Amino acid sequence: MNRSTFYLSLVFILALFGFSSCNFNAIDQQVENNESDIQKYITNNKLNAQKSPEGMYYSILSAGTSGKQANYTDLVKFHYVMTLLNGSKVDSTSRILNQPRAYVTGSFESIFSLPMRYMKEGDKGVFILPANLAFGGSSYGNGLIPAYSVIKIDIELISIQTENQVIEEMKKTYNVNNPEVTATGLIFQKTISNPTGKALTPAQTYLVNYTGRLGFSYLKLDAAGKVIFDPIFDSRAGASMLVGAGQLISGFDEGIMKLKMGEKAIIIIPSKLGYGANNQGSIPANSPLCFEIEVPIQ
């Protein structure tokens, strides 16, 4: 490194350090402001709140009766109303349309992750998160959530389900009655048979029609860009697939290979035969999946 480059690097580092110091001071001031605002809100609203080790304030307004708390891989469903401390509404679920939010515990971190650690099934509570536990120093929603905002969330934890319980509910929802359960745990129910159809050959490519669903509905955009609440995460007609060669998730591969051309089936894939502990697009980790599958005559 030559001398001029060294001096430029040194100036840059000192400038960066000075900027960072100012930045840290600004953050410290915002933390103090958040704490002051929270204390004022708690006092004015006579809220009996506790402070968590992380710095979140919370109050369980009514307790559920089951005493069940969410464990890793459990599916939680809940209603919520999210506001700023001044009462401005940020977001909410719809009780009128019976559209709770749902996610698999441990699949990802969100603003709801911390409150859920302090809730049991059936609980209703209020949770106040300072900016460092919420959206930080960034503004969101075209200013709907200003930078360094304190966020208040009223939550009702409706249900907590293990993966096995989710699968049982999926069987009822998707009319999977008296299915075959294979040695691997795949749940398979043929809906259209074609005894004279041609069997599939492993490691060959076939056209496959399928629709994949989760065990819960979520907000998504449809083909027209309209926001809908739906469990379908993917649907394709005439998808070209190399089957029986280990190129697909194992549960899907197994289900397809049980069909002949001209047959249809519904399969429910436990997460161990799906994406396991990995998130995959809109599919959370540790999620069982339901597919309607068809191999058309070709």
GIUR-V59837 format. One record per residue. N is the residue number from 1. OMEGA is omega in radians with two decimals (none if undefined). D_CENTER is the distance of its C-alpha to the mean C-alpha in Angstrom with 1 decimal. Layout:
BEGIN
<<N & OMEGA & D_CENTER> <N & OMEGA & D_CENTER>>
END
This chain:
BEGIN
<<1 & 3.12 & 49.0> <2 & -3.01 & 51.9> <3 & -3.11 & 52.8> <4 & 3.11 & 51.6> <5 & 3.13 & 48.1> <6 & -3.12 & 48.1> <7 & 3.11 & 48.9> <8 & 3.13 & 46.3> <9 & -3.13 & 43.7> <10 & 3.13 & 44.9> <11 & 3.14 & 44.9> <12 & -3.12 & 41.4> <13 & 3.13 & 40.2> <14 & 3.11 & 42.2> <15 & 3.13 & 40.8> <16 & 3.12 & 37.3> <17 & 3.13 & 38.0> <18 & 3.10 & 39.5> <19 & -3.11 & 36.6> <20 & 3.13 & 34.2> <21 & 3.10 & 36.4> <22 & -3.13 & 36.5> <23 & 3.12 & 32.8> <24 & 3.11 & 32.3> <25 & 3.12 & 34.8> <26 & 3.12 & 33.0> <27 & 3.12 & 29.8> <28 & 3.14 & 31.8> <29 & 3.12 & 33.2> <30 & 3.09 & 29.9> <31 & 3.10 & 28.8> <32 & 3.13 & 32.0> <33 & 3.10 & 31.6> <34 & -3.10 & 28.1> <35 & 3.12 & 29.6> <36 & 3.14 & 32.6> <37 & -3.14 & 30.6> <38 & -3.14 & 28.5> <39 & 3.11 & 31.6> <40 & 3.14 & 33.3> <41 & -3.12 & 30.5> <42 & 3.14 & 30.5> <43 & -3.08 & 34.3> <44 & -3.10 & 34.6> <45 & 3.10 & 32.2> <46 & -3.10 & 33.6> <47 & 3.10 & 30.2> <48 & -3.00 & 30.5> <49 & 3.03 & 27.8> <50 & 3.09 & 27.2> <51 & 3.14 & 26.2> <52 & 3.10 & 23.8> <53 & -3.14 & 24.9> <54 & -3.13 & 22.2> <55 & 3.09 & 23.9> <56 & 3.04 & 21.7> <57 & -3.10 & 23.8> <58 & 3.08 & 22.7> <59 & 3.05 & 24.5> <60 & -3.03 & 23.6> <61 & 3.04 & 25.5> <62 & -3.05 & 25.5> <63 & 3.04 & 24.6> <64 & -3.07 & 23.3> <65 & -3.04 & 25.6> <66 & -3.09 & 23.7> <67 & -3.07 & 23.2> <68 & 3.12 & 20.1> <69 & -3.05 & 17.7> <70 & 3.02 & 14.2> <71 & 3.09 & 14.7> <72 & -3.12 & 12.9> <73 & 3.08 & 11.1> <74 & 3.05 & 11.4> <75 & 3.10 & 9.2> <76 & 3.06 & 9.7> <77 & -3.05 & 10.5> <78 & 2.98 & 12.2> <79 & 3.13 & 14.3> <80 & 2.95 & 15.0> <81 & -3.13 & 17.5> <82 & -3.13 & 17.3> <83 & 2.89 & 20.8> <84 & -3.13 & 23.1> <85 & 3.12 & 25.8> <86 & 3.11 & 28.3> <87 & -3.14 & 26.3> <88 & -3.09 & 25.1> <89 & 3.13 & 21.9> <90 & -3.05 & 19.0> <91 & 3.07 & 16.3> <92 & 2.95 & 15.7> <93 & -3.14 & 14.4> <94 & 3.06 & 17.3> <95 & -3.12 & 19.2> <96 & -3.12 & 21.9> <97 & -3.12 & 19.8> <98 & -3.12 & 17.9> <99 & 3.09 & 14.5> <100 & 3.01 & 12.3> <101 & 3.14 & 8.8> <102 & 2.97 & 6.6> <103 & -3.13 & 3.9> <104 & -3.10 & 5.8> <105 & 3.11 & 8.1> <106 & -3.11 & 9.1> <107 & 3.08 & 6.6> <108 & 3.11 & 6.7> <109 & 3.07 & 8.8> <110 & 3.13 & 8.7> <111 & -3.14 & 11.6> <112 & -3.04 & 10.5> <113 & -3.11 & 10.5> <114 & 3.09 & 14.3> <115 & -3.10 & 15.1> <116 & 3.13 & 13.3> <117 & -3.10 & 15.7> <118 & -3.11 & 18.5> <119 & 3.01 & 17.6> <120 & -3.09 & 18.6> <121 & -3.14 & 18.0> <122 & -3.13 & 19.9> <123 & 2.94 & 20.3> <124 & -3.10 & 20.6> <125 & 3.07 & 20.8> <126 & -3.05 & 21.1> <127 & -3.11 & 19.7> <128 & -3.07 & 21.4> <129 & 3.03 & 20.0> <130 & -3.02 & 22.5> <131 & -3.10 & 21.7> <132 & 3.07 & 21.3> <133 & -3.09 & 18.3> <134 & -3.05 & 16.9> <135 & 3.04 & 17.6> <136 & -3.06 & 20.7> <137 & 3.14 & 23.7> <138 & 3.08 & 22.2> <139 & -3.11 & 22.5> <140 & 3.06 & 19.7> <141 & -3.13 & 20.1> <142 & 3.09 & 23.7> <143 & 3.10 & 24.7> <144 & 3.04 & 22.8> <145 & 3.13 & 21.5> <146 & 3.08 & 24.5> <147 & 3.11 & 24.5> <148 & -3.13 & 24.6> <149 & 2.92 & 23.5> <150 & -3.11 & 23.0> <151 & 3.08 & 20.0> <152 & -3.13 & 20.4> <153 & 2.99 & 17.6> <154 & -3.02 & 18.8> <155 & 2.92 & 16.4> <156 & -3.14 & 17.1> <157 & -3.01 & 15.1> <158 & -3.06 & 15.9> <159 & 3.04 & 15.1> <160 & -3.10 & 14.0> <161 & 2.98 & 14.2> <162 & 3.12 & 15.0> <163 & 3.12 & 14.3> <164 & 3.10 & 17.9> <165 & 3.08 & 17.5> <166 & 3.14 & 14.6> <167 & 3.12 & 17.0> <168 & 3.10 & 19.8> <169 & 3.11 & 18.1> <170 & 3.12 & 17.3> <171 & 3.11 & 21.0> <172 & -3.09 & 22.1> <173 & -3.04 & 20.0> <174 & 3.04 & 21.1> <175 & 3.07 & 24.6> <176 & -3.05 & 24.7> <177 & 3.13 & 27.9> <178 & -3.12 & 29.9> <179 & 2.94 & 28.1> <180 & 3.03 & 29.3> <181 & -3.05 & 27.4> <182 & -3.12 & 28.3> <183 & -3.14 & 29.3> <184 & -3.08 & 26.0> <185 & 3.08 & 24.0> <186 & 3.09 & 23.2> <187 & -2.96 & 23.5> <188 & 3.07 & 25.8> <189 & 3.12 & 27.6> <190 & -3.12 & 30.0> <191 & 3.04 & 30.3> <192 & -3.14 & 33.1> <193 & 3.05 & 35.7> <194 & -3.03 & 38.2> <195 & -3.11 & 40.5> <196 & -3.13 & 42.6> <197 & -3.13 & 39.7> <198 & 3.09 & 39.8> <199 & 3.13 & 37.7> <200 & 3.11 & 35.3> <201 & 3.12 & 36.6> <202 & 3.10 & 34.3> <203 & 3.04 & 33.7> <204 & -3.13 & 34.5> <205 & 3.13 & 32.6> <206 & 2.99 & 32.0> <207 & -3.07 & 30.5> <208 & 2.99 & 27.6> <209 & -3.14 & 25.9> <210 & 2.98 & 22.4> <211 & -3.12 & 19.5> <212 & -3.12 & 16.1> <213 & 3.02 & 13.9> <214 & 3.09 & 10.8> <215 & 3.11 & 11.6> <216 & 3.10 & 10.0> <217 & 3.12 & 10.4> <218 & 3.14 & 8.5> <219 & 3.14 & 10.5> <220 & 3.07 & 12.0> <221 & 3.07 & 15.6> <222 & -3.08 & 18.2> <223 & -3.13 & 21.1> <224 & -3.14 & 23.0> <225 & 3.13 & 20.5> <226 & 3.12 & 20.0> <227 & 3.12 & 16.7> <228 & 3.14 & 15.9> <229 & -2.90 & 13.6> <230 & 3.12 & 13.4> <231 & -3.08 & 12.0> <232 & 3.10 & 13.9> <233 & 3.11 & 12.2> <234 & 3.11 & 15.8> <235 & -3.14 & 19.4> <236 & 3.03 & 22.6> <237 & 3.11 & 26.3> <238 & 3.10 & 28.7> <239 & 3.13 & 26.4> <240 & -3.05 & 28.7> <241 & 2.98 & 27.6> <242 & -3.01 & 29.4> <243 & 3.09 & 29.0> <244 & -3.11 & 30.1> <245 & 3.14 & 30.2> <246 & 3.14 & 27.0> <247 & -3.12 & 25.5> <248 & 3.03 & 22.6> <249 & -2.92 & 20.1> <250 & -3.13 & 22.5> <251 & 3.12 & 21.4> <252 & 3.13 & 21.8> <253 & -3.14 & 25.0> <254 & -3.13 & 26.4> <255 & 3.14 & 25.7> <256 & -3.07 & 27.3> <257 & 3.08 & 30.3> <258 & -3.13 & 31.0> <259 & 2.93 & 31.8> <260 & 3.10 & 35.0> <261 & -3.11 & 35.4> <262 & -3.14 & 35.2> <263 & 3.10 & 32.8> <264 & 3.10 & 29.4> <265 & 2.94 & 27.0> <266 & 3.10 & 23.7> <267 & 3.01 & 22.0> <268 & -3.02 & 19.1> <269 & 3.03 & 18.0> <270 & -3.04 & 16.9> <271 & -3.14 & 14.5> <272 & 3.09 & 17.7> <273 & -3.13 & 19.1> <274 & -3.11 & 16.1> <275 & 3.06 & 14.1> <276 & -3.06 & 14.4> <277 & -3.12 & 12.8> <278 & 2.98 & 11.9> <279 & 3.14 & 9.0> <280 & -3.10 & 10.7> <281 & -3.14 & 10.1> <282 & 3.14 & 7.6> <283 & 3.12 & 7.6> <284 & 3.05 & 5.4> <285 & 3.07 & 8.4> <286 & -3.14 & 10.5> <287 & 2.94 & 9.7> <288 & -3.06 & 13.0> <289 & 3.07 & 13.9> <290 & 3.11 & 16.7> <291 & 2.83 & 19.1> <292 & -3.06 & 22.2> <293 & 3.14 & 24.5> <294 & 2.98 & 28.1> <295 & -3.11 & 30.7> <296 & 3.08 & 33.2> <297 & -3.06 & 36.9> <298 & none & 37.7>>
END
